[in-house]
Each structure stands twice: as structure tokens, then as C-alpha cells.
Amino acid sequence: MKTIRIKDKTFAVSIPEEEILKQVKRVAEEINRDLAGRNPLFLAVLNGSFIFAADLLREVTVPCEISFVKLASYEGVSSTGAIKEVIGLAADITGRAVVIVEDIVDSGLTMVHMLDTLAKHNPASIDVCSLLVKPGNLKVSLDIKYKCLEIPNDFIVGYGLDYDGWGRNTRDIYTVVEE
């Protein structure tokens, strides 16, 4: 089993890059089918979604645009529950089909905040596209139309996800190993 050490924790591969890319391609095909002719705006949530957003957009064939926002709700290995908007919405989304691109939906609290904020700008539609979803940890009801993978409530790093800023640059996704 391949492991890496980040700061004070050991992580083992849980989702290899090949499986991630297969699921990203599948979701992109669903988006291409569903949003044909709609010129969607992909709104990638930084920092974690940057790798996922890049791979996803390379597979999306419908004419589209991308913009970025930054919301923070994590500290160390757990969600703080407090959401701090760091960089706000820079694009006009009035009447647009918007696809939020998120690395992981954990408690769902950040996504609810994001959906409420975006709804005030009168988009034609808002869909959620998440690389990972932790259904066992959701604290709110969410319609996540496009999801690549469901995972257990473990702490993970890699493929854009981090542990205190570290580990984003791995190709695979790793799960923390209890020592």
C-alpha cells in the first residue's frame, strides 16, 4: 500500500488517479448532455477544486466559461462550521446556467451558503458538481446533480485537497491512516 507523510500524519492511497479521471470524464459527459446549448458558467470553489475543475473543463465540450470564488470552512482536519467568504463572485450570473465546481461536499454547510448567495443574483439554474461527497456526514439536504465519487467520513488529501495547505499536488487521493 502506497503511503505518504504530510506534517504529523500518514496517508494511504484510497482512490487512484485512474479512477478519479474515469469518474471526471463520466460527469463531464453528463454535463455535456444536460447543458448543451446553454453556455454554462462553471464557478470553481478555490482552493481545493482547482485540479478537479481543470480536468473537468478539459472534458466539457459545450461552449462555457469559468470563474472562481474562494470560501473557507476547514481548519486542520475538520470543518470549523464557520464559513468565511474570501474572494467573491466576479461574474454576472443573471439568467445563466451556473455549475458550482467543488472538491468535496462534507457537511454541506458551505454549499448551502454558496447556493443561497448565488440565488440572490438570479441565475437561470444552479447545479452542484462535486468531485467527492460524504453522504454520511451531510448535515443538510442537498441536490448534488453531478458527483464523481461518494466516500466515507474519513479525512483525505490529494488531487487538490489539502491538510493545512499541504498535499494538494498528489495525483491520487489519500486517506489518513490511524497510527
Disulfide bonds with the S-S distance in Angstrom:
none
